[in-house]
Amino acid sequence: MSMLANPTFFFLTFMNSISLGMNMFIIAAGLSLILGVLRVINFAHGAFFMFGAYVCYSTVTYLDEALGAFWLGVVAAGIVLAAMAVVVERGFLHYLYEREHLTQLLFTFAVVLIVGDLAKMIWGTDQYNVPYPHGLDGAVNFGFTIYPAYPLVLIGIGLTVAVGMWLALSRTRWGRIIRAATQDREMLAALGMNVPMVYTGVFVIGSALAGIGGALAAPRVAVSPGMDATIIIECFIIVIIGGLGSLWGSFLGALAYGFVNNFGLAIVPEWELVLAYVMMLGILLWRPWGLFGQPEEDSH
C-alpha cells in the first residue's frame, strides 16, 4: 500500500491499468458482439487472438522489421482472421444456430483445438517476441516521470475502436440491422433482410477484432502456444461483468479488469490469480445481469 502513496508509482500503475484495459476491450468487444447477436458462446475467440499475434509476428519477421511492418502485421492479422471466420461460420457454425448451446460450445471448442494445432504446425512450440513499432519504442516525458510510448498509443486505439463501434452500431443502417437481429431475428427476416449474411458479417467483425487485439498485444506478451487459454477466460469475465452484448459494458468491464489486475497486484500480490474472479462475483451478486445488461425477462 505504501507504494501507492508514491505519486510516480501511482501514475504508472494507473496508466498501465488503462492500457491493459483498452487492449482487453478490443478483444472482448468482438466476443461481446458475437455473443449478443449470434447467441453463441464462442470459445474459439481466444484461439483467434493467438493466431492474430502469430500473424503479426510473421509479418514483422518477413518484412525484417521495416518501417511500418508492425502496423501491416496488425492489418494482416485482421484480414487473416476475417477470412478464417468466413470459413468457420459459413462452412460449419451457421448450421448450429438452432441447436442447443452445448452443441455450439463443443463445436467452438473443437475449433480451439484445430487452430491451436494449426499454429503449432506453422510456427512450432517456441516463444516469439514482437518488437515495438518504430518510433514507439521510446518513452514520453511527463515532467515528473516518463512513460512508454506504445501503451499510450494502445489507449488511443482502444478509445478509437470504442467510439467507432458505438457510432457504427447507433448511427448507421448496418448498426440498426445488427441491433434488430439481437432483438428479433424472425421479424428481421420477415422484413426481407438476409439474416444469414448479417450473422456472417457479425462473426467476421468479432473475429477480426480478436486477431487485431492479438497483434496489438504481441509486443507486450510472449507469443506462444497456449496464450489463448488465459485470454478467453479474461474476456468472458469482462463480458459477463459488463453485461452480455453490451458495448459500453465491455468497455467498462475491461477497464475494471485492468485496474483490478494492476492495482491488485501492487496491493495484494498473493491474490493475483483470484482478484478478477472476486470482482466478477461481487458484481454479479449486486447485478446478476451485469453492469449494462438487462434482466432476461426484459430482453424479449
KAUR-V836632 format. One record per pair of residues at least 6 apart in sequence whose ideal C-beta (glycine too) atoms are under 6 Angstrom apart, sorted by the first residue. I is the first residue (numbers start at 0). GAP is how many residues later the second one is. Records with the same first field share a line. If there is no record, write none. Layout:
I: GAP ; GAP
//
This chain:
0: 266
2: 6 ; 263
3: 6
7: 137
12: 249 ; 250 ; 253
14: 132
15: 246
16: 241 ; 242 ; 245
17: 137
18: 132 ; 135 ; 136
19: 238
20: 233 ; 234 ; 237
21: 132 ; 133 ; 136
22: 131 ; 193 ; 194
23: 230 ; 233
24: 133 ; 226 ; 229
25: 132 ; 135 ; 183 ; 187
26: 22 ; 183 ; 186 ; 208
27: 207 ; 210 ; 211 ; 222 ; 226
28: 180 ; 221
29: 176 ; 179 ; 180
30: 14 ; 204 ; 208
31: 207 ; 213 ; 218
32: 169 ; 173
33: 8 ; 169 ; 172
34: 209
35: 146 ; 209
36: 141 ; 144 ; 145 ; 165
37: 161
39: 64
40: 64
41: 66
42: 65 ; 66 ; 69
43: 64 ; 67 ; 68
44: 165 ; 187
45: 182 ; 185 ; 186
46: 65 ; 68 ; 69 ; 181
47: 33 ; 159 ; 162 ; 163
48: 161 ; 164 ; 165 ; 179 ; 182
49: 177 ; 178
50: 64
51: 25 ; 29 ; 159 ; 162 ; 163
52: 161 ; 165 ; 170
53: 65 ; 69
54: 21 ; 22 ; 25
55: 17 ; 21 ; 74 ; 159 ; 162
56: 71 ; 73 ; 166
58: 13 ; 14 ; 17
59: 9 ; 10 ; 13 ; 70
62: 6
66: 67
69: 63
72: 142
73: 138 ; 141
76: 134 ; 135 ; 138
77: 130 ; 133 ; 134
80: 126 ; 127 ; 130
81: 122 ; 126
84: 118 ; 119 ; 122
85: 118
88: 111 ; 114
95: 7 ; 8 ; 11
119: 105
124: 100
126: 95 ; 97
127: 95
129: 88 ; 89
131: 18 ; 87
135: 13 ; 14 ; 17
137: 11
138: 7 ; 9
139: 7 ; 9
161: 89
164: 82
167: 7
168: 6
176: 21
179: 8
180: 7 ; 17
184: 10
187: 7
188: 6
236: 39 ; 43
237: 12 ; 15 ; 16 ; 19
238: 11
240: 12 ; 39 ; 42 ; 49
241: 7 ; 8 ; 10 ; 11 ; 48 ; 49 ; 50
242: 6 ; 47 ; 48 ; 49 ; 50
243: 49
245: 46 ; 47
247: 44
248: 41 ; 42 ; 43
251: 39
259: 15 ; 19
263: 11
264: 7
288: 6
//
